Amino acid sequence: MIHHLIPLLGIGLAAATAGYAAFAVHAVINGVRRASDDALVRYRAAARSAPRPVSVLKPLCGDEPGLYQNLRSFCLQNHPAFQLLFGVHGEADAAVAVVRRLQAEFPALDIELVIDASVHGVNRKVTNLLNMLPRAKHEWLVLADSDIGVSADYLRQVTAPLADPGVGVVTCLYRGVARGNVWSRFGALFIDDWFAPSVQVSHAIGSTRFAFGSTIALRRDALEAAGGFEALRDVLADDFWLGEFTRLKGLRTVLSNVVVTTDVTDPSLRALWLHELRWMRTIRAAEPAGFAFTFVTFTFPVLAAALALAPGLPALCLAAAGAASRVILHLLQRQWRLERIPAWEILLLPLRDSLLLAEWCASWIGSSVHWRNHVLDALAVVGPPTPPAAAPPKAAPQDPLPHPDSYRP
């Protein structure tokens, strides 16, 4: 009996894996169309109303490759009125010199460096945000990690949906930019070929249970309704839970049409493994049920396993379709990458998927994660935390619109 079930299991595994890959292609193509439509809507809306002032909060921790260029991209915004807040825990932090350089380079911009050694919980990034928030001048806020690079219209685009009082959080996808050796290229493929398509698939089936550290834009009243940063100080997946808490208050999450960049600088296989294992264990802790079935997204090794279980024509046809969809997905994702991509990168796909499967298996063995030179227990600090009992959001207080003469060119 079991002997007869094994081929059926192989065919089922091949069908599920090929089906996911094909649907991911559909979701990405549909996502590009949606992004184009949304961009047109936002452009027309922006033409009818002036952007509101924004405070950008950037928590920093040490120097890193590309830090100056990434932070500088936030100084080049064509938004008429914005404040940049950079936060560190001490004067000795290497990021201080980078911020001082930007202040000297852009003296007309409202750039403030917040140096505060206060610690409010396990999550040092959230501690940094708590230290910066009292210095934020405006009611519309944008949070973005230190390794994010953006285009000049970024602030206009990501904050536009906040004019709708039913919107809680605006977030956006990001693409990886490999900075270094082949392992950083593997890391970029993790983001571009696995993570981003999985978000598009989730969005295509109607889910908005996501929010990413690449960008979270929200009004101050929505932040307060979600329990403030205080509700996040002892969790690791602070971006996800901030979005989740606003959704619990009946506010919508918007996936912006904007795609930002993040530098991938993993110098070795060990560094890449620890980085991606942290992501895997964080996702497992936040969404254990869904994570259990993500193995079908690791196309090539799972199709190989399916063929081993059912070495016949049906499984072979499904495997061919799945492999073709996986290659098409990779080619679609390459369109977002502006840097030169070597032709041989496509040969990395089976290895990339196999490493993902190995990380997924390892994520079930233990729960420790390495984050900013700290070792944490993902199950203890990811959640789920206790939802806040804050009141529903009030009507957002409005910043006075800047006078046209105050707009910077």
C-alpha positions as CSV (number, residue, x, y, z in Angstrom):
1,M,0.0,0.0,0.0
2,I,2.7,2.4,1.0
3,H,4.7,1.4,-2.1
4,H,1.8,2.7,-4.3
5,L,1.4,5.9,-2.3
6,I,5.0,7.0,-2.8
7,P,4.6,7.8,-6.5
8,L,1.4,9.7,-5.8
9,L,3.3,11.7,-3.1
10,G,6.0,12.5,-5.7
11,I,3.5,13.7,-8.3
12,G,1.6,15.7,-5.7
13,L,4.9,17.3,-4.6
14,A,5.9,18.1,-8.2
15,A,2.4,19.6,-8.8
16,A,2.5,21.8,-5.8
17,T,6.0,23.1,-6.5
18,A,5.4,23.7,-10.2
19,G,2.0,25.3,-9.4
20,Y,3.6,27.7,-6.9
21,A,6.3,28.7,-9.4
22,A,3.8,29.3,-12.2
23,F,1.5,31.3,-9.9
24,A,4.5,33.3,-8.7
25,V,5.2,34.3,-12.3
26,H,1.6,35.4,-12.7
27,A,1.7,37.3,-9.4
28,V,4.9,39.1,-10.4
29,I,3.5,40.1,-13.8
30,N,0.3,41.2,-12.2
31,G,2.2,43.1,-9.5
32,V,4.1,45.0,-12.2
33,R,0.8,46.0,-13.8
34,R,-0.7,47.0,-10.4
35,A,2.4,49.1,-9.7
36,S,2.1,50.9,-13.0
37,D,-1.6,51.6,-12.4
38,D,-1.0,52.7,-8.8
39,A,1.8,55.0,-9.9
40,L,-0.5,56.7,-12.4
41,V,-3.2,57.1,-9.7
42,R,-0.6,58.5,-7.2
43,Y,0.7,60.9,-9.9
44,R,-2.7,62.3,-10.6
45,A,-3.5,62.6,-6.9
46,A,-0.2,64.4,-6.3
47,A,-1.0,66.9,-9.0
48,R,-4.2,67.9,-7.2
49,S,-2.7,68.2,-3.7
50,A,0.6,69.3,-2.1
51,P,2.6,66.7,-0.2
52,R,2.4,67.0,3.6
53,P,5.5,67.4,5.7
54,V,7.3,64.2,6.7
55,S,9.7,63.2,9.4
56,V,12.0,60.3,8.4
57,L,13.5,58.2,11.2
58,K,16.7,56.3,10.4
59,P,18.1,54.1,13.2
60,L,21.8,53.5,12.7
61,C,24.4,51.2,14.2
62,G,28.0,51.5,13.0
63,D,29.4,51.9,9.6
64,E,28.6,49.5,6.8
65,P,29.4,49.3,3.0
66,G,27.4,51.9,1.1
67,L,26.1,53.7,4.2
68,Y,27.0,57.2,2.9
69,Q,25.4,56.6,-0.5
70,N,22.3,55.1,1.0
71,L,21.7,57.9,3.5
72,R,22.6,60.5,0.9
73,S,19.8,59.2,-1.3
74,F,17.3,60.4,1.4
75,C,18.9,63.9,1.2
76,L,18.1,64.1,-2.5
77,Q,14.3,63.9,-2.2
78,N,12.1,66.2,-4.3
79,H,9.6,66.4,-1.5
80,P,9.0,70.0,-0.5
81,A,9.2,69.6,3.3
82,F,10.9,66.8,5.2
83,Q,13.0,66.2,8.3
84,L,15.7,63.6,8.5
85,L,16.4,62.1,12.0
86,F,19.4,59.8,12.4
87,G,19.7,57.9,15.7
88,V,22.7,56.3,17.3
89,H,23.4,55.0,20.9
90,G,26.7,56.8,21.4
91,E,29.1,59.4,20.1
92,A,31.7,56.8,19.3
93,D,29.4,55.1,16.8
94,A,31.1,55.1,13.3
95,A,27.8,56.2,11.7
96,V,28.2,59.6,13.4
97,A,30.9,60.7,11.0
98,V,28.7,59.8,8.0
99,V,25.8,61.9,9.4
100,R,28.1,64.8,10.1
101,R,29.3,64.7,6.6
102,L,25.8,64.8,5.3
103,Q,24.9,67.8,7.5
104,A,27.9,69.6,6.1
105,E,27.0,68.7,2.5
106,F,23.4,69.6,2.8
107,P,23.2,72.6,5.2
108,A,19.8,73.7,4.0
109,L,18.2,70.4,4.9
110,D,16.6,69.7,8.3
111,I,19.0,66.9,9.4
112,E,19.3,66.1,13.1
113,L,21.5,63.5,14.7
114,V,20.0,62.0,17.9
115,I,22.6,60.5,20.2
116,D,21.0,58.8,23.2
117,A,22.3,55.8,25.2
118,S,18.9,55.1,26.8
119,V,17.8,51.4,26.4
120,H,14.1,50.6,26.5
121,G,14.1,46.9,25.7
122,V,15.7,43.9,23.9
123,N,15.3,45.4,20.5
124,R,18.0,48.1,20.0
125,K,16.5,49.3,16.8
126,V,13.2,50.0,18.5
127,T,15.1,51.7,21.4
128,N,16.7,53.9,18.8
129,L,13.2,54.8,17.3
130,L,11.9,55.5,20.8
131,N,14.8,57.9,21.4
132,M,14.2,59.7,18.1
133,L,10.4,60.0,18.1
134,P,10.2,63.0,20.5
135,R,12.4,65.0,18.1
136,A,10.1,64.2,15.1
137,K,8.3,67.5,14.1
138,H,5.7,66.1,11.8
139,E,2.6,63.9,12.0
140,W,3.5,61.8,9.0
141,L,6.4,59.5,9.7
142,V,8.6,57.3,7.5
143,L,10.8,54.5,9.0
144,A,13.6,53.0,6.9
145,D,16.6,50.7,7.7
146,S,20.1,52.0,7.3
147,D,21.0,49.9,4.2
148,I,18.1,51.2,2.1
149,G,18.7,53.3,-1.0
150,V,15.9,55.3,-2.7
151,S,15.0,57.4,-5.7
152,A,14.3,61.1,-5.6
153,D,10.5,60.7,-5.7
154,Y,10.5,58.1,-2.9
155,L,8.9,60.3,-0.1
156,R,6.2,61.7,-2.4
157,Q,5.2,58.2,-3.5
158,V,5.3,56.2,-0.3
159,T,3.5,58.9,1.8
160,A,0.7,59.6,-0.8
161,P,-1.6,56.8,0.5
162,L,-1.5,58.2,4.1
163,A,-4.0,60.9,3.0
164,D,-6.6,58.1,3.3
165,P,-7.6,57.9,7.0
166,G,-8.3,54.2,6.5
167,V,-4.7,53.4,5.7
168,G,-2.5,52.4,8.6
169,V,0.8,51.4,7.1
170,V,2.4,51.9,3.7
171,T,5.3,49.5,3.0
172,C,7.3,48.6,-0.1
173,L,9.3,45.8,-1.6
174,Y,13.1,46.0,-2.1
175,R,15.6,44.4,-4.4
176,G,19.1,43.2,-3.4
177,V,22.2,44.8,-4.8
178,A,25.2,42.5,-4.5
179,R,28.3,44.3,-3.1
180,G,31.2,41.9,-3.1
181,N,31.8,38.2,-4.0
182,V,29.6,35.4,-5.1
183,W,28.0,35.0,-1.6
184,S,26.6,38.5,-1.8
185,R,25.1,37.5,-5.2
186,F,23.5,34.5,-3.5
187,G,22.1,36.9,-0.9
188,A,20.6,39.2,-3.6
189,L,18.9,36.1,-5.2
190,F,17.4,35.3,-1.8
191,I,15.7,38.7,-1.9
192,D,14.9,39.0,-5.5
193,D,13.9,35.4,-6.5
194,W,12.4,34.1,-3.3
195,F,11.4,36.8,-0.8
196,A,9.9,39.4,-3.2
197,P,7.9,36.9,-5.3
198,S,6.5,35.3,-2.1
199,V,5.2,38.8,-1.1
200,Q,3.6,39.2,-4.5
201,V,2.0,35.8,-4.2
202,S,0.6,36.7,-0.8
203,H,-0.7,40.0,-2.1
204,A,-2.2,38.4,-5.2
205,I,-4.4,36.1,-3.0
206,G,-5.6,39.1,-1.0
207,S,-3.3,39.0,2.1
208,T,-1.7,42.2,3.4
209,R,-0.1,40.6,6.5
210,F,3.2,42.2,5.9
211,A,5.3,45.2,6.7
212,F,9.0,45.6,5.9
213,G,11.9,47.5,7.5
214,S,12.8,48.8,4.0
215,T,10.0,51.3,4.5
216,I,7.1,51.8,6.9
217,A,5.2,55.0,6.4
218,L,2.4,55.9,8.8
219,R,0.7,58.7,10.6
220,R,1.5,59.4,14.2
221,D,-2.1,58.7,15.2
222,A,-1.9,55.2,13.6
223,L,1.4,54.6,15.5
224,E,-0.3,55.6,18.8
225,A,-3.3,53.4,18.1
226,A,-1.0,50.4,17.5
227,G,0.5,50.9,21.0
228,G,3.5,53.0,19.9
229,F,7.0,51.8,19.6
230,E,6.7,50.7,23.3
231,A,4.7,47.7,22.2
232,L,7.6,46.5,20.0
233,R,10.6,47.1,22.3
234,D,11.0,43.4,23.2
235,V,10.3,41.7,19.9
236,L,12.6,41.0,16.9
237,A,10.2,41.2,14.0
238,D,9.2,44.8,14.9
239,D,8.3,45.8,11.3
240,F,5.8,42.9,10.9
241,W,4.2,43.5,14.3
242,L,3.8,47.2,13.8
243,G,1.9,46.4,10.6
244,E,-0.1,43.7,12.4
245,F,-1.1,46.0,15.3
246,T,-2.4,48.7,12.9
247,R,-4.4,46.0,11.1
248,L,-5.9,44.9,14.4
249,K,-7.2,48.4,14.7
250,G,-9.0,48.1,11.4
251,L,-6.5,50.1,9.3
252,R,-5.3,48.9,5.9
253,T,-1.8,48.0,4.8
254,V,-0.8,49.3,1.4
255,L,1.9,47.8,-0.7
256,S,3.5,50.7,-2.5
257,N,4.5,50.7,-6.1
258,V,7.9,51.9,-5.1
259,V,10.8,49.4,-5.0
260,V,13.9,50.4,-3.1
261,T,17.3,48.8,-2.9
262,T,19.2,47.1,-0.1
263,D,22.9,46.3,-0.2
264,V,23.9,42.7,0.3
265,T,27.4,42.4,1.6
266,D,27.7,38.9,3.1
267,P,31.4,38.1,2.7
268,S,31.3,34.4,3.3
269,L,29.0,31.3,3.2
270,R,28.9,31.4,7.0
271,A,27.8,35.0,7.1
272,L,25.2,34.4,4.5
273,W,24.0,31.3,6.4
274,L,23.6,33.1,9.7
275,H,21.9,36.1,8.0
276,E,19.3,34.0,6.1
277,L,18.8,31.6,9.0
278,R,17.8,34.6,11.1
279,W,15.2,35.5,8.5
280,M,13.9,32.0,8.3
281,R,13.6,31.6,12.1
282,T,12.0,35.0,12.4
283,I,9.4,34.1,9.8
284,R,8.9,30.7,11.5
285,A,8.3,32.4,14.8
286,A,5.9,35.0,13.4
287,E,4.0,32.7,11.0
288,P,4.6,29.1,12.0
289,A,1.6,27.6,10.1
290,G,2.4,29.2,6.8
291,F,6.1,28.7,7.2
292,A,5.6,24.9,7.5
293,F,4.6,24.8,3.8
294,T,7.2,27.1,2.3
295,F,9.3,24.2,1.2
296,V,7.3,24.1,-2.0
297,T,8.8,27.5,-2.9
298,F,12.4,26.0,-3.1
299,T,11.8,24.8,-6.7
300,F,14.8,22.9,-8.0
301,P,15.6,20.6,-5.0
302,V,12.0,19.9,-4.3
303,L,11.4,19.0,-7.9
304,A,14.4,16.7,-7.8
305,A,12.9,15.0,-4.7
306,A,9.6,14.6,-6.5
307,L,11.3,12.9,-9.4
308,A,13.1,10.6,-7.1
309,L,9.8,9.6,-5.6
310,A,7.9,9.3,-8.9
311,P,10.4,8.8,-11.8
312,G,7.7,8.7,-14.5
313,L,6.4,10.9,-17.3
314,P,3.7,12.8,-15.2
315,A,6.2,14.0,-12.6
316,L,8.8,14.7,-15.3
317,C,6.4,17.0,-17.2
318,L,5.4,18.8,-14.0
319,A,9.1,19.2,-13.1
320,A,9.9,20.6,-16.5
321,A,7.0,23.1,-16.2
322,G,8.2,24.0,-12.7
323,A,11.8,24.5,-13.7
324,A,10.8,26.7,-16.7
325,S,8.6,28.8,-14.4
326,R,11.4,29.2,-12.0
327,V,13.8,30.5,-14.7
328,I,11.1,32.8,-16.1
329,L,10.6,34.2,-12.5
330,H,14.3,34.9,-12.3
331,L,14.3,36.7,-15.6
332,L,11.3,38.8,-14.6
333,Q,13.0,39.8,-11.3
334,R,16.1,40.8,-13.1
335,Q,14.3,43.8,-14.7
336,W,14.3,45.6,-11.4
337,R,18.1,45.4,-11.1
338,L,19.9,48.3,-12.6
339,E,23.5,47.0,-12.1
340,R,25.2,44.7,-14.6
341,I,24.3,41.1,-14.0
342,P,26.6,38.3,-15.3
343,A,25.1,35.8,-17.7
344,W,26.3,32.9,-15.5
345,E,24.1,34.0,-12.6
346,I,21.3,31.8,-13.9
347,L,23.4,28.8,-13.2
348,L,23.3,29.6,-9.5
349,L,19.5,29.0,-9.3
350,P,19.6,25.2,-8.4
351,L,22.3,26.0,-5.7
352,R,20.4,29.0,-4.5
353,D,17.2,26.9,-4.0
354,S,19.1,24.1,-2.4
355,L,20.7,26.4,0.1
356,L,17.2,27.8,0.9
357,L,15.9,24.3,1.6
358,A,18.8,23.6,3.9
359,E,18.2,26.8,5.8
360,W,14.5,26.0,6.1
361,C,15.3,22.6,7.5
362,A,17.9,24.1,9.9
363,S,15.4,26.7,11.1
364,W,13.4,23.9,12.8
365,I,16.4,22.9,14.8
366,G,16.8,25.5,17.5
367,S,15.7,29.1,17.6
368,S,18.8,31.2,18.2
369,V,19.5,34.1,15.8
370,H,22.5,36.3,15.2
371,W,21.6,40.0,15.0
372,R,24.0,43.0,15.2
373,N,26.6,41.0,17.2
374,H,23.9,39.7,19.6
375,V,22.5,36.2,19.9
376,L,18.8,36.1,20.6
377,D,16.1,33.5,20.9
378,A,13.7,34.1,18.0
379,L,10.8,32.3,19.7
380,A,11.2,34.5,22.8
381,V,11.6,37.9,21.1
382,V,9.6,37.5,17.8
383,G,6.2,37.0,19.3
384,P,3.4,37.0,19.1
385,P,3.5,40.0,21.6
386,T,0.5,41.1,23.5
387,P,-1.7,43.3,21.2
388,P,-2.0,46.8,22.4
389,A,-5.2,48.0,24.1
390,A,-4.9,51.5,22.7
391,A,-8.1,53.3,21.6
392,P,-9.0,53.4,17.9
393,P,-7.1,56.2,16.0
394,K,-8.5,59.7,16.2
395,A,-8.6,62.0,13.2
396,A,-5.0,62.7,12.4
397,P,-3.9,66.2,13.4
398,Q,-2.7,68.1,10.4
399,D,0.6,69.8,9.9
400,P,0.2,73.2,8.3
401,L,1.0,73.0,4.7
402,P,4.3,74.8,3.9
403,H,4.1,78.1,2.1
404,P,4.9,77.7,-1.6
405,D,7.9,80.0,-1.2
406,S,9.4,77.6,1.4
407,Y,9.6,74.7,-1.2
408,R,13.2,73.8,-2.0
409,P,14.0,73.2,-5.6
